[in-house]
């Protein structure tokens, strides 16, 4: 059972670099106006931190509860 969650963490973690590339690089090229760049920068930073925070919390949550069940 823990192998499924380990695999899901690996899959989510492997999806982060392409998402960061899409958000930061491609989105930056799409936004040409200065006021859109500021808004887009704020959204991109918020989305990036949200994804990283979700991965960290889900990893800690899975590790903690599977540690309890293994005892």
N, CA, C and O atoms as a CHARMM CRD file, in Angstrom:
* protein
*
  284
    1    1 UNK  N      0.80800  -1.21300   0.00000 PROA 1      0.00000
    2    1 UNK  CA     0.00000   0.00000   0.00000 PROA 1      0.00000
    3    1 UNK  C      0.85000   1.27700   0.00000 PROA 1      0.00000
    4    1 UNK  O      0.54600   2.21000  -0.74300 PROA 1      0.00000
    5    2 UNK  N      1.91100   1.33600   0.81900 PROA 2      0.00000
    6    2 UNK  CA     2.73000   2.56000   0.78900 PROA 2      0.00000
    7    2 UNK  C      3.38900   2.81000  -0.55700 PROA 2      0.00000
    8    2 UNK  O      3.70400   3.95300  -0.88800 PROA 2      0.00000
    9    3 UNK  N      3.60600   1.73900  -1.34900 PROA 3      0.00000
   10    3 UNK  CA     4.24200   1.92400  -2.64700 PROA 3      0.00000
   11    3 UNK  C      3.38600   2.77900  -3.57000 PROA 3      0.00000
   12    3 UNK  O      3.91200   3.50800  -4.41100 PROA 3      0.00000
   13    4 UNK  N      2.06400   2.69200  -3.41400 PROA 4      0.00000
   14    4 UNK  CA     1.17100   3.50300  -4.24600 PROA 4      0.00000
   15    4 UNK  C      1.36500   4.98300  -3.93100 PROA 4      0.00000
   16    4 UNK  O      1.42100   5.81300  -4.83800 PROA 4      0.00000
   17    5 UNK  N      1.46700   5.30800  -2.65200 PROA 5      0.00000
   18    5 UNK  CA     1.64500   6.70100  -2.27600 PROA 5      0.00000
   19    5 UNK  C      3.03400   7.20500  -2.63700 PROA 5      0.00000
   20    5 UNK  O      3.19800   8.36700  -3.01200 PROA 5      0.00000
   21    6 UNK  N      4.04700   6.32700  -2.52600 PROA 6      0.00000
   22    6 UNK  CA     5.38800   6.71000  -2.96000 PROA 6      0.00000
   23    6 UNK  C      5.40000   7.01200  -4.44800 PROA 6      0.00000
   24    6 UNK  O      6.04200   7.96400  -4.89200 PROA 6      0.00000
   25    7 UNK  N      4.69200   6.20100  -5.21300 PROA 7      0.00000
   26    7 UNK  CA     4.61400   6.41200  -6.64800 PROA 7      0.00000
   27    7 UNK  C      3.87800   7.71100  -6.96400 PROA 7      0.00000
   28    7 UNK  O      4.27100   8.44100  -7.87400 PROA 7      0.00000
   29    8 UNK  N      2.81800   8.00100  -6.22200 PROA 8      0.00000
   30    8 UNK  CA     2.07900   9.24000  -6.48400 PROA 8      0.00000
   31    8 UNK  C      2.92400  10.45700  -6.16200 PROA 8      0.00000
   32    8 UNK  O      2.84700  11.46600  -6.86300 PROA 8      0.00000
   33    9 UNK  N      3.72400  10.37900  -5.12000 PROA 9      0.00000
   34    9 UNK  CA     4.60600  11.49900  -4.77700 PROA 9      0.00000
   35    9 UNK  C      5.64600  11.69800  -5.87400 PROA 9      0.00000
   36    9 UNK  O      5.94900  12.83000  -6.25100 PROA 9      0.00000
   37   10 UNK  N      6.18600  10.60100  -6.38000 PROA 10     0.00000
   38   10 UNK  CA     7.17500  10.70200  -7.46600 PROA 10     0.00000
   39   10 UNK  C      6.53700  11.30300  -8.70900 PROA 10     0.00000
   40   10 UNK  O      7.14500  12.14000  -9.37600 PROA 10     0.00000
   41   11 UNK  N      5.31200  10.88000  -9.02700 PROA 11     0.00000
   42   11 UNK  CA     4.63500  11.42000 -10.20900 PROA 11     0.00000
   43   11 UNK  C      4.34000  12.91000 -10.06000 PROA 11     0.00000
   44   11 UNK  O      4.52800  13.68000 -11.00200 PROA 11     0.00000
   45   12 UNK  N      3.87800  13.31300  -8.88200 PROA 12     0.00000
   46   12 UNK  CA     3.60100  14.73800  -8.65300 PROA 12     0.00000
   47   12 UNK  C      4.89900  15.53700  -8.70600 PROA 12     0.00000
   48   12 UNK  O      4.94400  16.61000  -9.30600 PROA 12     0.00000
   49   13 UNK  N      5.94700  15.02100  -8.08300 PROA 13     0.00000
   50   13 UNK  CA     7.22300  15.72600  -8.08700 PROA 13     0.00000
   51   13 UNK  C      7.80800  15.82200  -9.49100 PROA 13     0.00000
   52   13 UNK  O      8.45200  16.81700  -9.82300 PROA 13     0.00000
   53   14 UNK  N      7.59400  14.80600 -10.31700 PROA 14     0.00000
   54   14 UNK  CA     8.12100  14.87000 -11.67900 PROA 14     0.00000
   55   14 UNK  C      7.30400  15.80500 -12.56400 PROA 14     0.00000
   56   14 UNK  O      7.77900  16.22500 -13.61900 PROA 14     0.00000
   57   15 UNK  N      6.08900  16.13500 -12.15100 PROA 15     0.00000
   58   15 UNK  CA     5.26700  17.07100 -12.92600 PROA 15     0.00000
   59   15 UNK  C      5.58800  18.51900 -12.59400 PROA 15     0.00000
   60   15 UNK  O      5.16500  19.41500 -13.32400 PROA 15     0.00000
   61   16 UNK  N      6.31300  18.77600 -11.52900 PROA 16     0.00000
   62   16 UNK  CA     6.57800  20.15500 -11.10900 PROA 16     0.00000
   63   16 UNK  C      7.48700  20.90600 -12.09900 PROA 16     0.00000
   64   16 UNK  O      7.13600  22.02500 -12.47400 PROA 16     0.00000
   65   17 UNK  N      8.62200  20.36300 -12.54100 PROA 17     0.00000
   66   17 UNK  CA     9.46700  21.14400 -13.46700 PROA 17     0.00000
   67   17 UNK  C      8.77500  21.58000 -14.75600 PROA 17     0.00000
   68   17 UNK  O      8.94300  22.73200 -15.15500 PROA 17     0.00000
   69   18 UNK  N      7.99700  20.71200 -15.43700 PROA 18     0.00000
   70   18 UNK  CA     7.29400  21.22200 -16.62500 PROA 18     0.00000
   71   18 UNK  C      6.26700  22.30200 -16.29000 PROA 18     0.00000
   72   18 UNK  O      6.08200  23.24200 -17.06200 PROA 18     0.00000
   73   19 UNK  N      5.59800  22.17200 -15.14300 PROA 19     0.00000
   74   19 UNK  CA     4.64000  23.20600 -14.74500 PROA 19     0.00000
   75   19 UNK  C      5.33400  24.52800 -14.47800 PROA 19     0.00000
   76   19 UNK  O      4.85000  25.58700 -14.87700 PROA 19     0.00000
   77   20 UNK  N      6.47400  24.46100 -13.80000 PROA 20     0.00000
   78   20 UNK  CA     7.22700  25.68900 -13.54000 PROA 20     0.00000
   79   20 UNK  C      7.68400  26.31500 -14.85000 PROA 20     0.00000
   80   20 UNK  O      7.63800  27.53400 -15.01000 PROA 20     0.00000
   81   21 UNK  N      8.12600  25.47600 -15.78900 PROA 21     0.00000
   82   21 UNK  CA     8.53500  25.99500 -17.09800 PROA 21     0.00000
   83   21 UNK  C      7.36900  26.67700 -17.80600 PROA 21     0.00000
   84   21 UNK  O      7.50900  27.78000 -18.33600 PROA 21     0.00000
   85   22 UNK  N      6.22300  26.01100 -17.80800 PROA 22     0.00000
   86   22 UNK  CA     5.05700  26.59800 -18.47600 PROA 22     0.00000
   87   22 UNK  C      4.63000  27.90700 -17.82900 PROA 22     0.00000
   88   22 UNK  O      4.31100  28.87500 -18.51900 PROA 22     0.00000
   89   23 UNK  N      4.62500  27.93100 -16.49300 PROA 23     0.00000
   90   23 UNK  CA     4.16100  29.12500 -15.78700 PROA 23     0.00000
   91   23 UNK  C      5.14700  30.27500 -15.95200 PROA 23     0.00000
   92   23 UNK  O      4.74700  31.39600 -16.26500 PROA 23     0.00000
   93   24 UNK  N      6.42400  30.00500 -15.74600 PROA 24     0.00000
   94   24 UNK  CA     7.39600  31.09200 -15.72400 PROA 24     0.00000
   95   24 UNK  C      7.83700  31.52200 -17.12900 PROA 24     0.00000
   96   24 UNK  O      7.82700  32.71300 -17.43800 PROA 24     0.00000
   97   25 UNK  N      8.21700  30.58100 -17.96500 PROA 25     0.00000
   98   25 UNK  CA     8.82700  30.93300 -19.24700 PROA 25     0.00000
   99   25 UNK  C      7.77600  31.23800 -20.31600 PROA 25     0.00000
  100   25 UNK  O      7.78200  32.31600 -20.91100 PROA 25     0.00000
  101   26 UNK  N      6.88900  30.29800 -20.55200 PROA 26     0.00000
  102   26 UNK  CA     5.89800  30.49900 -21.61500 PROA 26     0.00000
  103   26 UNK  C      4.91100  31.59700 -21.25300 PROA 26     0.00000
  104   26 UNK  O      4.54600  32.41200 -22.10000 PROA 26     0.00000
  105   27 UNK  N      4.48400  31.62200 -20.01400 PROA 27     0.00000
  106   27 UNK  CA     3.55100  32.66900 -19.58600 PROA 27     0.00000
  107   27 UNK  C      4.16500  34.05100 -19.65200 PROA 27     0.00000
  108   27 UNK  O      3.47900  35.02900 -19.94800 PROA 27     0.00000
  109   28 UNK  N      5.45000  34.13100 -19.37900 PROA 28     0.00000
  110   28 UNK  CA     6.13400  35.41700 -19.43300 PROA 28     0.00000
  111   28 UNK  C      6.20100  35.92600 -20.87000 PROA 28     0.00000
  112   28 UNK  O      6.10500  37.13000 -21.10800 PROA 28     0.00000
  113   29 UNK  N      6.36300  35.02500 -21.81900 PROA 29     0.00000
  114   29 UNK  CA     6.40100  35.42400 -23.21900 PROA 29     0.00000
  115   29 UNK  C      5.02500  35.86300 -23.70900 PROA 29     0.00000
  116   29 UNK  O      4.91800  36.73900 -24.56700 PROA 29     0.00000
  117   30 UNK  N      3.97600  35.25500 -23.16500 PROA 30     0.00000
  118   30 UNK  CA     2.62300  35.61000 -23.59500 PROA 30     0.00000
  119   30 UNK  C      2.24900  37.01300 -23.11800 PROA 30     0.00000
  120   30 UNK  O      1.62400  37.77800 -23.85200 PROA 30     0.00000
  121   31 UNK  N      2.63200  37.34400 -21.89000 PROA 31     0.00000
  122   31 UNK  CA     2.27600  38.65100 -21.32100 PROA 31     0.00000
  123   31 UNK  C      3.26200  39.71000 -21.81600 PROA 31     0.00000
  124   31 UNK  O      4.44700  39.66300 -21.48700 PROA 31     0.00000
  125   32 UNK  N      2.77900  40.64200 -22.59100 PROA 32     0.00000
  126   32 UNK  CA     3.65400  41.69000 -23.11300 PROA 32     0.00000
  127   32 UNK  C      3.45900  43.02400 -22.40700 PROA 32     0.00000
  128   32 UNK  O      4.39500  43.81900 -22.31700 PROA 32     0.00000
  129   33 UNK  N      2.27200  43.27400 -21.91400 PROA 33     0.00000
  130   33 UNK  CA     2.02200  44.55400 -21.26400 PROA 33     0.00000
  131   33 UNK  C      2.55100  44.53900 -19.84600 PROA 33     0.00000
  132   33 UNK  O      2.53600  43.50600 -19.17800 PROA 33     0.00000
  133   34 UNK  N      3.02100  45.69900 -19.38700 PROA 34     0.00000
  134   34 UNK  CA     3.70600  45.77900 -18.09100 PROA 34     0.00000
  135   34 UNK  C      2.78700  45.45300 -16.91000 PROA 34     0.00000
  136   34 UNK  O      3.20300  44.76600 -15.97700 PROA 34     0.00000
  137   35 UNK  N      1.54400  45.93800 -16.94100 PROA 35     0.00000
  138   35 UNK  CA     0.64600  45.66900 -15.81500 PROA 35     0.00000
  139   35 UNK  C      0.24900  44.19100 -15.76400 PROA 35     0.00000
  140   35 UNK  O      0.00300  43.65300 -14.68400 PROA 35     0.00000
  141   36 UNK  N      0.18500  43.53000 -16.93100 PROA 36     0.00000
  142   36 UNK  CA    -0.09200  42.09500 -16.93700 PROA 36     0.00000
  143   36 UNK  C      1.10500  41.30500 -16.40200 PROA 36     0.00000
  144   36 UNK  O      0.92600  40.26200 -15.77300 PROA 36     0.00000
  145   37 UNK  N      2.30700  41.79000 -16.64700 PROA 37     0.00000
  146   37 UNK  CA     3.49200  41.09000 -16.15100 PROA 37     0.00000
  147   37 UNK  C      3.51000  41.07500 -14.62500 PROA 37     0.00000
  148   37 UNK  O      3.84300  40.05500 -14.02100 PROA 37     0.00000
  149   38 UNK  N      3.15600  42.19600 -13.99700 PROA 38     0.00000
  150   38 UNK  CA     3.13100  42.22800 -12.53800 PROA 38     0.00000
  151   38 UNK  C      2.07000  41.28400 -11.98000 PROA 38     0.00000
  152   38 UNK  O      2.32100  40.55800 -11.01900 PROA 38     0.00000
  153   39 UNK  N      0.89400  41.29900 -12.58300 PROA 39     0.00000
  154   39 UNK  CA    -0.17200  40.40300 -12.14600 PROA 39     0.00000
  155   39 UNK  C      0.22700  38.94900 -12.37400 PROA 39     0.00000
  156   39 UNK  O      0.02400  38.10100 -11.50500 PROA 39     0.00000
  157   40 UNK  N      0.78400  38.66800 -13.52300 PROA 40     0.00000
  158   40 UNK  CA     1.16600  37.29800 -13.84900 PROA 40     0.00000
  159   40 UNK  C      2.28000  36.80800 -12.93000 PROA 40     0.00000
  160   40 UNK  O      2.28600  35.64800 -12.51800 PROA 40     0.00000
  161   41 UNK  N      3.22000  37.69400 -12.61200 PROA 41     0.00000
  162   41 UNK  CA     4.30800  37.32000 -11.70800 PROA 41     0.00000
  163   41 UNK  C      3.74500  36.92600 -10.33900 PROA 41     0.00000
  164   41 UNK  O      4.17600  35.93600  -9.74800 PROA 41     0.00000
  165   42 UNK  N      2.78900  37.69700  -9.84400 PROA 42     0.00000
  166   42 UNK  CA     2.18600  37.38700  -8.54500 PROA 42     0.00000
  167   42 UNK  C      1.43900  36.05200  -8.59500 PROA 42     0.00000
  168   42 UNK  O      1.54100  35.25000  -7.66600 PROA 42     0.00000
  169   43 UNK  N      0.69700  35.81300  -9.66100 PROA 43     0.00000
  170   43 UNK  CA    -0.02800  34.54600  -9.79300 PROA 43     0.00000
  171   43 UNK  C      0.93000  33.36000  -9.92500 PROA 43     0.00000
  172   43 UNK  O      0.69500  32.29900  -9.34800 PROA 43     0.00000
  173   44 UNK  N      2.00000  33.54500 -10.68000 PROA 44     0.00000
  174   44 UNK  CA     2.95600  32.45600 -10.88200 PROA 44     0.00000
  175   44 UNK  C      3.67400  32.10900  -9.58600 PROA 44     0.00000
  176   44 UNK  O      3.87600  30.93300  -9.28100 PROA 44     0.00000
  177   45 UNK  N      4.05800  33.12100  -8.82900 PROA 45     0.00000
  178   45 UNK  CA     4.72000  32.86300  -7.54800 PROA 45     0.00000
  179   45 UNK  C      3.76300  32.16000  -6.59300 PROA 45     0.00000
  180   45 UNK  O      4.15200  31.21200  -5.91100 PROA 45     0.00000
  181   46 UNK  N      2.51800  32.61700  -6.54100 PROA 46     0.00000
  182   46 UNK  CA     1.53000  31.98200  -5.67100 PROA 46     0.00000
  183   46 UNK  C      1.26900  30.53700  -6.05900 PROA 46     0.00000
  184   46 UNK  O      1.17200  29.66700  -5.19300 PROA 46     0.00000
  185   47 UNK  N      1.15400  30.27400  -7.35500 PROA 47     0.00000
  186   47 UNK  CA     0.89700  28.90800  -7.81600 PROA 47     0.00000
  187   47 UNK  C      2.08900  27.99500  -7.54000 PROA 47     0.00000
  188   47 UNK  O      1.91400  26.83800  -7.15600 PROA 47     0.00000
  189   48 UNK  N      3.29100  28.51100  -7.73400 PROA 48     0.00000
  190   48 UNK  CA     4.48400  27.70500  -7.48700 PROA 48     0.00000
  191   48 UNK  C      4.59200  27.33300  -6.02300 PROA 48     0.00000
  192   48 UNK  O      4.82900  26.17200  -5.69200 PROA 48     0.00000
  193   49 UNK  N      4.41800  28.32100  -5.13200 PROA 49     0.00000
  194   49 UNK  CA     4.48000  28.02300  -3.70200 PROA 49     0.00000
  195   49 UNK  C      3.36300  27.07500  -3.27600 PROA 49     0.00000
  196   49 UNK  O      3.57200  26.22500  -2.41100 PROA 49     0.00000
  197   50 UNK  N      2.19600  27.20800  -3.86500 PROA 50     0.00000
  198   50 UNK  CA     1.08500  26.32300  -3.52000 PROA 50     0.00000
  199   50 UNK  C      1.39900  24.88100  -3.89100 PROA 50     0.00000
  200   50 UNK  O      1.12800  23.97000  -3.10900 PROA 50     0.00000
  201   51 UNK  N      1.96600  24.66000  -5.06900 PROA 51     0.00000
  202   51 UNK  CA     2.29700  23.29800  -5.50200 PROA 51     0.00000
  203   51 UNK  C      3.37400  22.70600  -4.60700 PROA 51     0.00000
  204   51 UNK  O      3.24700  21.56600  -4.15900 PROA 51     0.00000
  205   52 UNK  N      4.43700  23.46700  -4.33900 PROA 52     0.00000
  206   52 UNK  CA     5.49800  22.94400  -3.48700 PROA 52     0.00000
  207   52 UNK  C      4.99600  22.66400  -2.07900 PROA 52     0.00000
  208   52 UNK  O      5.35900  21.65200  -1.48100 PROA 52     0.00000
  209   53 UNK  N      4.16300  23.55200  -1.54400 PROA 53     0.00000
  210   53 UNK  CA     3.61000  23.35400  -0.20600 PROA 53     0.00000
  211   53 UNK  C      2.72500  22.10900  -0.16900 PROA 53     0.00000
  212   53 UNK  O      2.76600  21.34800   0.79800 PROA 53     0.00000
  213   54 UNK  N      1.93000  21.90100  -1.21000 PROA 54     0.00000
  214   54 UNK  CA     1.05800  20.72500  -1.25600 PROA 54     0.00000
  215   54 UNK  C      1.87500  19.43500  -1.29800 PROA 54     0.00000
  216   54 UNK  O      1.50700  18.45300  -0.65300 PROA 54     0.00000
  217   55 UNK  N      2.96800  19.42400  -2.04100 PROA 55     0.00000
  218   55 UNK  CA     3.81200  18.22500  -2.10600 PROA 55     0.00000
  219   55 UNK  C      4.45500  17.95200  -0.75300 PROA 55     0.00000
  220   55 UNK  O      4.50000  16.80600  -0.30600 PROA 55     0.00000
  221   56 UNK  N      4.95000  18.99600  -0.10100 PROA 56     0.00000
  222   56 UNK  CA     5.59600  18.82000   1.20200 PROA 56     0.00000
  223   56 UNK  C      4.59200  18.32500   2.23600 PROA 56     0.00000
  224   56 UNK  O      4.88700  17.40300   2.99600 PROA 56     0.00000
  225   57 UNK  N      3.40800  18.93000   2.26800 PROA 57     0.00000
  226   57 UNK  CA     2.39700  18.52800   3.25000 PROA 57     0.00000
  227   57 UNK  C      1.91200  17.10800   2.98300 PROA 57     0.00000
  228   57 UNK  O      1.75700  16.32600   3.92100 PROA 57     0.00000
  229   58 UNK  N      1.66900  16.76000   1.71800 PROA 58     0.00000
  230   58 UNK  CA     1.19600  15.39800   1.43100 PROA 58     0.00000
  231   58 UNK  C      2.27100  14.36400   1.75000 PROA 58     0.00000
  232   58 UNK  O      1.95300  13.26800   2.21100 PROA 58     0.00000
  233   59 UNK  N      3.52900  14.69500   1.51300 PROA 59     0.00000
  234   59 UNK  CA     4.60900  13.77200   1.84800 PROA 59     0.00000
  235   59 UNK  C      4.69300  13.56200   3.35300 PROA 59     0.00000
  236   59 UNK  O      4.80600  12.42900   3.82300 PROA 59     0.00000
  237   60 UNK  N      4.63700  14.65100   4.10500 PROA 60     0.00000
  238   60 UNK  CA     4.69000  14.54500   5.56500 PROA 60     0.00000
  239   60 UNK  C      3.47500  13.78700   6.10100 PROA 60     0.00000
  240   60 UNK  O      3.60200  12.95800   7.00100 PROA 60     0.00000
  241   61 UNK  N      2.30800  14.07400   5.54900 PROA 61     0.00000
  242   61 UNK  CA     1.07500  13.40800   5.97200 PROA 61     0.00000
  243   61 UNK  C      1.16200  11.90500   5.72900 PROA 61     0.00000
  244   61 UNK  O      0.85100  11.11300   6.61800 PROA 61     0.00000
  245   62 UNK  N      1.58100  11.51100   4.53400 PROA 62     0.00000
  246   62 UNK  CA     1.69800  10.08900   4.20500 PROA 62     0.00000
  247   62 UNK  C      2.74000   9.40100   5.07200 PROA 62     0.00000
  248   62 UNK  O      2.51400   8.29600   5.56500 PROA 62     0.00000
  249   63 UNK  N      3.88100  10.05200   5.25700 PROA 63     0.00000
  250   63 UNK  CA     4.94700   9.45000   6.06300 PROA 63     0.00000
  251   63 UNK  C      4.49100   9.26300   7.50600 PROA 63     0.00000
  252   63 UNK  O      4.75500   8.22700   8.11600 PROA 63     0.00000
  253   64 UNK  N      3.81300  10.25800   8.04600 PROA 64     0.00000
  254   64 UNK  CA     3.37100  10.19200   9.43200 PROA 64     0.00000
  255   64 UNK  C      2.35500   9.07200   9.64400 PROA 64     0.00000
  256   64 UNK  O      2.50700   8.25900  10.55500 PROA 64     0.00000
  257   65 UNK  N      1.32500   9.02900   8.81000 PROA 65     0.00000
  258   65 UNK  CA     0.27600   8.04500   9.02200 PROA 65     0.00000
  259   65 UNK  C      0.72200   6.63100   8.68100 PROA 65     0.00000
  260   65 UNK  O      0.29700   5.68300   9.34300 PROA 65     0.00000
  261   66 UNK  N      1.56200   6.46200   7.67300 PROA 66     0.00000
  262   66 UNK  CA     2.04500   5.12200   7.39600 PROA 66     0.00000
  263   66 UNK  C      3.03800   4.67300   8.45300 PROA 66     0.00000
  264   66 UNK  O      3.17900   3.47700   8.70500 PROA 66     0.00000
  265   67 UNK  N      3.72800   5.62400   9.07200 PROA 67     0.00000
  266   67 UNK  CA     4.57700   5.28500  10.21300 PROA 67     0.00000
  267   67 UNK  C      3.75000   4.78400  11.38000 PROA 67     0.00000
  268   67 UNK  O      4.17000   3.86700  12.08600 PROA 67     0.00000
  269   68 UNK  N      2.57900   5.37200  11.59600 PROA 68     0.00000
  270   68 UNK  CA     1.70200   4.90900  12.68000 PROA 68     0.00000
  271   68 UNK  C      1.14900   3.52300  12.39800 PROA 68     0.00000
  272   68 UNK  O      1.06300   2.68900  13.30000 PROA 68     0.00000
  273   69 UNK  N      0.77000   3.27300  11.13500 PROA 69     0.00000
  274   69 UNK  CA     0.17000   1.98600  10.80400 PROA 69     0.00000
  275   69 UNK  C      1.19500   0.85500  10.82100 PROA 69     0.00000
  276   69 UNK  O      0.82900  -0.30000  11.04200 PROA 69     0.00000
  277   70 UNK  N      2.44600   1.15900  10.59600 PROA 70     0.00000
  278   70 UNK  CA     3.47600   0.11700  10.58000 PROA 70     0.00000
  279   70 UNK  C      3.85400  -0.33000  11.98900 PROA 70     0.00000
  280   70 UNK  O      4.41300  -1.41400  12.15900 PROA 70     0.00000
  281   71 UNK  N      3.56300   0.47000  12.98200 PROA 71     0.00000
  282   71 UNK  CA     3.93400   0.13000  14.36300 PROA 71     0.00000
  283   71 UNK  C      3.09400  -1.01600  14.89100 PROA 71     0.00000
  284   71 UNK  O      3.27000  -1.43400  16.03600 PROA 71     0.00000
